[in-house]
Amino acid sequence: MSIISKDLIAAENAKQASALASDYAHLGEQLARRGVDIDTVKRKVADYAVAVPSWGVGTGGTRFARFPGRGEPRNIFDKLEDCAVIHELTRATPTVSLHIPWDKVSDLSALKEKGAALGLGFDAMNSNTFSDAPQQEHSYKYGSLSHADAATRRQSIEHNIECIEIGRKLGSKALTVWIGDGTNFPGQADFTRSFERYLEAMKAIYKHLPDDWRIFSEHKMYEPAFYSTVVQDWGTNYLIAKELGDKAFCLVDLGHHAPNVNIEMIVARLIQFGKLGGFHFNDSKYGDDDLDTGSIDPYRLFLVFNELVNAEERKAEGFAPAHMLDQSHNVTDPIESLMRSATEVCRAYAQGLLVDRAALSGYQEENDALMASETLKAAFRTDVEPILAMARTESGGAIDPVSCYRAAGYRAKVAAERPAVAGGGGGIV
């Protein structure tokens, strides 16, 4: 079942096929002089995949307002169709990460069948104990897994267990837990007791993990709590993963750090000690801005992938990170932004594959700071677009996903089918 006509994709690709072939051949000659086989890099890029968040295809918002876009998805079935468009054109997003209760349905078999019909699988499940659901007995206003009230903690534990059960039926293999627990005022809560309650609750959830599942804990420095958060940084996250056990890992969201934090070093540390679970890719200027991946600091994204490729090539023990986009799109078409972001992580991966590791190691051993830096820059400055485009087109995708998407008129089509949504107060979808 295809959403975008394969004939349309082929027709759009035909307009650029000759130029792409020429660009690819030229880049191949350049890389050959550096001892790199372009086809090997292309195959690895073609095999790379990043999950799309179900909530990402809706229009986001700020604390002040949300301005809905045309043809917003009404439910998870609409979301899956939007996600399928992204994969059909980029060939890089074969799985969707669900958020419960936002994506909860009464018929899980129908949901699984819909995904299969669209060529999509289901990635990590995401629980929600940072906002209250309709008819929820206990509020999360003052926390969830670390709440002072035992009944509220039990409710949040049971919700995470429910997410595991839903995921098992859909074929997921992981649970991501992010909580908004924290404080806005000094003295509002006891730091130690709050963390003890959190660990106790997470251990209760951990006991329900299937043998072949993983659990990802996610840290965040601030927001919605602005004085302190219970899981505030990667060090606390690492402690959690160590306390829980072998199936527990740390998830790194690129926006969840203080300004100027060396995220690539955090990634290296978590790889070194076997606790890197995966990523939520986005970009930021000031904080957790949830901007399109690579839109602000593409070099930082490359440096993260430099560490990932290094671990991949030296076959670091237990190295199997999950990759997902996690963005909020306030002024763009979410499908276009997610396609561009999927392309950007593929780009960073391809550039990481071009790093001359032998030369880099030599310069590091010789303390040649300039040439070590230049070795990384040589890979980053390489225009790998012909590799990405060739990998897409050979897999049935589009040479230029955004232009093909616009030519297909998908947004206008769904806008005519899906009722318009009125704007409202702040908050993400």
C-alpha positions in Angstrom: 0.0 0.0 0.0 1.6 3.2 -1.2 0.5 6.7 -0.2 2.6 8.5 -2.8 2.4 7.2 -6.4 5.5 5.3 -7.4 5.0 6.6 -10.9 5.2 10.2 -9.6 8.4 9.4 -7.7 9.9 7.9 -10.8 8.9 10.8 -12.9 10.3 13.3 -10.4 13.5 11.3 -10.2 13.9 11.2 -13.9 14.2 14.9 -14.0 17.4 14.8 -11.9 18.8 11.3 -12.6 21.4 12.4 -15.1 22.8 15.1 -12.8 22.8 12.7 -9.9 24.8 10.1 -11.8 27.3 12.7 -12.8 27.6 14.1 -9.2 27.9 10.6 -7.8 30.6 9.6 -10.2 32.6 12.8 -9.5 32.3 12.3 -5.7 33.3 8.7 -6.1 36.6 9.8 -7.9 37.3 12.3 -5.1 36.7 9.7 -2.3 38.8 7.1 -4.2 41.8 9.4 -3.9 41.2 9.3 -0.2 41.0 5.5 -0.1 37.2 5.5 0.4 34.9 3.3 -1.7 31.7 5.3 -2.3 29.5 2.3 -2.9 30.5 0.9 0.5 29.4 4.1 2.2 26.2 4.2 0.1 25.3 0.7 1.2 25.8 1.6 4.9 23.7 4.7 4.5 21.0 2.8 2.8 20.8 0.4 5.7 20.7 3.2 8.3 17.2 3.9 9.9 15.8 6.4 12.3 12.3 6.1 13.9 9.7 8.8 13.5 7.7 9.9 16.5 3.9 9.6 16.0 3.4 13.0 17.7 5.9 14.7 15.3 3.5 14.7 12.4 1.2 17.0 14.2 1.8 20.8 14.6 3.5 21.7 17.9 3.2 24.7 20.0 4.8 26.9 22.7 3.8 27.8 26.2 1.8 30.6 24.7 -0.1 29.3 21.7 -0.5 26.6 19.1 -1.4 27.3 15.5 -2.7 24.2 13.9 -1.7 23.4 10.3 -3.8 22.1 7.4 -4.8 18.5 7.4 -3.6 17.7 10.9 -3.9 13.9 11.8 -7.0 13.1 13.7 -5.8 9.9 15.3 -3.0 7.4 15.2 -4.2 5.9 11.9 -3.9 9.3 10.2 -0.5 9.7 11.8 0.7 6.4 10.4 -0.3 7.5 6.9 1.8 10.7 7.4 4.7 8.7 8.7 4.4 6.3 5.7 4.8 9.3 3.4 8.1 10.2 5.1 9.5 6.7 4.7 8.3 6.3 1.1 10.2 9.4 0.1 13.3 9.1 2.3 13.6 5.3 2.7 15.1 6.0 6.1 12.2 5.9 8.6 10.7 2.3 8.6 9.5 2.5 12.2 7.2 4.7 14.3 7.5 5.4 18.0 4.1 5.6 19.7 3.1 7.7 22.7 0.5 6.4 25.2 -2.2 7.5 25.9 -2.1 9.8 22.9 -2.0 6.9 20.5 -4.1 4.4 22.5 -6.7 2.4 20.5 -9.2 -0.2 21.4 -8.2 -2.5 18.5 -4.4 -3.2 18.6 -4.7 -5.8 15.8 -6.1 -3.2 13.5 -3.3 -0.8 14.4 -0.7 -3.4 13.7 -2.3 -4.4 10.4 -2.4 -0.7 9.4 1.3 -0.3 10.1 2.1 -3.5 8.2 0.0 -2.4 5.2 2.0 0.8 5.1 5.3 -0.9 5.4 5.9 0.4 8.9 7.0 -1.3 12.2 6.8 0.0 15.7 9.8 1.3 17.6 10.1 2.1 21.3 6.9 2.9 23.3 6.7 6.2 25.1 4.8 6.6 28.3 3.2 9.8 29.5 3.2 10.7 33.2 3.9 14.4 32.6 0.3 15.4 31.9 -3.1 14.2 33.1 -5.3 12.0 30.9 -9.1 12.3 30.9 -10.7 10.4 33.8 -7.3 9.9 35.5 -7.8 9.4 39.2 -4.6 11.0 40.5 -3.0 14.2 39.0 0.7 14.5 38.0 0.8 18.2 38.8 3.4 17.5 41.5 5.1 14.5 40.0 4.5 10.9 39.0 7.1 8.2 39.6 8.7 10.3 42.4 5.4 11.7 43.8 5.1 11.8 47.6 1.7 10.0 47.3 2.0 6.3 47.0 -1.2 6.0 45.0 0.0 8.4 42.4 3.2 6.5 42.1 1.3 3.3 41.7 -0.8 4.8 39.0 2.2 5.9 37.0 3.9 2.5 37.4 0.7 0.8 36.1 0.6 3.1 33.1 4.2 2.2 32.2 3.4 -1.5 32.5 0.4 -1.0 30.3 2.7 0.6 27.7 4.9 -2.5 27.8 1.8 -4.7 27.2 0.7 -2.6 24.3 4.2 -2.6 22.8 4.4 -6.4 23.1 1.3 -6.8 21.0 2.6 -4.4 18.4 6.1 -5.8 18.1 8.0 -3.1 20.0 11.1 -4.0 22.0 11.7 -1.0 24.2 10.1 1.4 26.6 11.2 5.1 26.9 10.5 6.7 30.3 10.7 10.5 30.6 9.1 12.3 33.5 8.5 15.9 34.2 9.0 15.4 37.9 10.9 18.2 39.8 10.4 21.4 41.6 10.0 25.1 40.9 11.1 26.3 44.4 14.0 25.5 46.7 12.7 23.3 49.5 9.6 22.2 47.6 10.8 18.6 47.8 13.6 16.5 49.4 16.1 15.7 46.6 17.2 12.4 48.1 13.7 11.1 49.0 12.4 12.0 45.6 15.1 10.1 43.8 14.6 7.1 46.1 11.0 7.0 45.2 11.8 7.3 41.5 14.2 4.4 41.7 11.8 2.2 43.6 9.1 2.9 41.0 11.4 2.3 38.0 12.5 -1.0 39.6 8.8 -2.0 39.7 8.4 -1.2 36.0 11.7 -3.0 35.2 10.4 -6.3 36.6 7.7 -6.3 33.9 10.1 -6.0 31.0 10.2 -9.0 28.6 13.5 -10.7 28.4 14.2 -9.2 24.9 13.2 -5.7 25.8 15.2 -2.6 26.9 14.1 0.4 29.0 15.5 3.8 28.3 15.6 6.5 30.9 15.8 10.1 29.6 17.3 13.0 31.4 16.3 16.7 31.1 17.9 19.6 32.9 14.7 21.7 33.2 11.1 22.1 32.0 8.4 21.7 33.1 10.2 22.0 36.5 12.5 25.0 36.5 14.4 24.8 39.8 15.2 21.0 39.8 14.4 17.9 37.9 14.6 14.4 39.4 16.5 13.0 36.4 18.5 16.1 35.5 21.7 15.0 33.7 23.5 12.1 32.2 25.3 11.2 35.4 22.0 10.7 37.2 20.8 8.8 34.1 23.8 6.5 34.2 23.2 5.8 37.9 19.6 4.8 37.1 20.7 2.4 34.4 23.3 0.8 36.7 20.8 0.5 39.5 18.1 -1.1 37.4 20.1 -3.7 35.6 21.4 -5.1 32.2 18.2 -4.2 30.3 18.4 -0.5 31.4 20.1 2.2 29.2 20.4 5.9 28.9 18.6 7.9 26.2 20.3 11.1 25.0 18.0 13.9 23.7 20.2 16.5 22.0 18.1 19.4 23.5 18.1 18.2 27.1 21.4 19.7 28.2 22.8 23.0 29.5 24.1 25.3 26.8 27.6 24.5 25.6 27.6 21.0 27.2 29.9 18.6 25.3 27.2 16.1 24.2 29.6 14.1 22.0 31.7 13.4 25.1 28.7 12.2 27.0 27.9 9.9 24.1 31.5 8.5 24.3 31.3 8.0 28.0 28.0 6.1 27.8 29.4 3.9 25.0 32.5 3.2 27.0 30.5 1.9 29.9 27.9 0.1 27.9 24.9 2.2 28.8 24.1 4.2 25.6 20.5 3.3 24.8 19.8 5.7 22.0 18.9 9.1 20.9 16.1 11.6 20.4 17.5 13.8 17.6 16.6 17.5 17.3 18.5 20.8 17.5 18.5 23.8 19.8 19.7 27.4 20.1 18.8 28.2 23.7 17.5 25.1 25.4 15.1 22.2 24.6 13.9 24.0 21.5 13.0 20.8 19.6 14.1 22.4 16.4 14.7 20.4 13.2 17.7 18.2 13.4 20.8 19.8 12.1 19.1 23.2 11.6 21.3 25.1 14.1 24.5 23.1 14.7 25.1 20.4 12.1 28.8 20.2 13.2 27.7 19.0 16.6 25.5 16.4 15.0 28.4 15.2 13.0 30.6 15.0 16.1 28.0 12.8 17.8 28.0 10.5 14.8 31.8 10.5 14.7 31.6 8.8 18.1 28.9 6.4 16.9 30.9 5.4 13.8 34.0 5.0 15.9 32.2 2.6 18.2 30.6 0.8 15.3 33.9 0.3 13.5 35.8 -0.9 16.6 32.8 -3.1 17.5 32.3 -1.7 21.0 30.7 -4.3 23.2 26.9 -4.1 23.5 26.7 -1.2 21.1 23.2 -1.1 19.6 21.7 2.4 20.0 18.2 3.2 19.0 17.7 6.3 16.8 14.6 8.5 16.8 13.7 12.0 15.8 11.9 14.1 18.5 10.9 17.5 17.2 8.1 20.1 17.5 7.1 21.8 14.3 5.4 25.2 14.8 5.9 27.0 11.5 6.7 24.3 9.0 4.8 21.4 7.4 5.8 18.6 9.9 6.2 16.0 7.2 8.7 18.2 5.3 10.6 18.9 8.5 10.8 15.3 9.4 12.0 14.3 6.0 14.7 16.9 6.1 15.7 15.8 9.6 15.9 12.1 8.5 18.1 13.3 5.7 20.3 15.2 8.1 21.0 12.2 10.4 21.8 10.2 7.3 24.2 13.0 6.2 26.0 13.0 9.6 26.3 9.3 9.5 27.8 9.3 6.0 30.2 12.1 7.0 31.2 10.0 10.0 32.0 7.1 7.8 34.4 9.3 5.8 36.7 10.1 8.8 40.2 8.8 8.2 40.4 6.9 11.5 44.0 5.8 11.1 45.2 9.3 10.4 43.1 10.7 13.2 44.5 8.2 15.7 48.0 9.0 14.6 47.6 12.7 15.0 46.0 12.1 18.5 49.0 10.0 19.5 51.4 12.7 18.3 49.4 15.5 20.0 48.9 17.2 16.7 45.8 19.1 17.6 45.5 21.1 14.4 45.7 18.1 12.0 43.4 16.0 14.2 40.8 18.7 14.0 41.4 19.1 10.2 40.9 15.3 9.8 37.4 15.7 11.2 36.7 18.8 9.2 37.8 17.1 6.0 35.0 14.6 6.5 32.4 17.2 7.6 33.1 19.5 4.7 32.5 16.7 2.2 29.2 17.2 0.3 27.7 13.7 0.7 24.4 14.6 -0.9 25.0 12.4 -4.0 25.5 9.4 -1.7 22.3 10.1 0.2 20.3 10.7 -3.0 21.6 7.6 -4.7 20.9 5.5 -1.6 17.3 6.8 -1.6 16.6 6.4 -5.3 18.0 2.9 -5.4 15.7 2.0 -2.5 12.7 3.4 -4.3 12.7 6.8 -2.6 13.0 10.3 -4.0 16.1 12.1 -5.1 14.6 15.3 -3.6 12.0 14.2 -1.0 10.6 17.7 -0.3 10.1 18.6 -4.0 8.5 15.2 -4.7 6.2 15.6 -1.7 5.1 19.0 -2.9 4.5 17.7 -6.4 2.3 14.9 -5.0 0.0 17.5 -3.4 -0.4 15.3 -0.3 -1.0 18.2 2.1 -3.8 19.6 0.1 -5.3 16.2 -0.3 -5.4 15.5 3.5 -6.5 19.0 4.2 -9.6 18.4 2.2 -10.3 15.1 4.0 -9.5 16.0 7.6 -11.5 18.6 9.5 -9.7 21.8 10.3 -8.5 22.2 13.9 -9.0 25.4 15.8 -6.1 27.2 17.4 -5.8 27.3 21.2 -3.7 27.7 24.2 -0.1 26.7 24.7 1.3 23.2 24.8 2.6 20.6 22.4 0.4 18.1 20.5 
